[in-house]
Structure formats: structure tokens, C-alpha cells
Amino acid sequence: MDYTIHTPAQLGQVLRGQRMAQGLTQKATGEPVGLLPKTVGRLENEPARSTVESLFKLLSALNLELVIRPKSDQPSEW
């Protein structure tokens, strides 16, 4: 499923939802990619204060990818 993200808060919610859907703790998610549980928590709760590098590590740990594309002409649901 694709998620359209417009705000940092939405990003955090999607990241947390994906982690929980996979049945992972913050610790189990971060360990393979070198992130501390507090860093995973910050990405989920305050993504605007996180680094792009940490974001990409978390995306990798969750087997997710970032896609950038032009906005569609359709009105946003948000």
C-alpha cells in the first residue's frame, strides 16, 4: 500500500504503523541498521527533528522505500 505524506507528523504515524504491523519493537527495528531505540522513537514522534540519514536507515530496517513524484492534479485528502 502507498501512503501520501504531507507533514512530518504523518510520516511518523506511517513509520510507527509499519513497524507495529511487522510486530517489531523499536529496539528490534533499530539494531540491524545501527539505530538506538530512542532514535526510532524520535523518528516516529518528532520526525522533523531527525536526520535524513536516520530516516533512510529506518526505511531500510522496515523494508520500505521513499518515492518522490510530482503532485497529482487531484485535490488532497488532507
Buried (B, 14 or more C-beta within 10 A) or exposed (E): EEEEBEEBEBBBBBBBEBBEEEEBEBEBBBBEBEBEBEBBBBBBBEBEEBEEEBBBBBBEBBEBEEEEEEEEEEEEEE
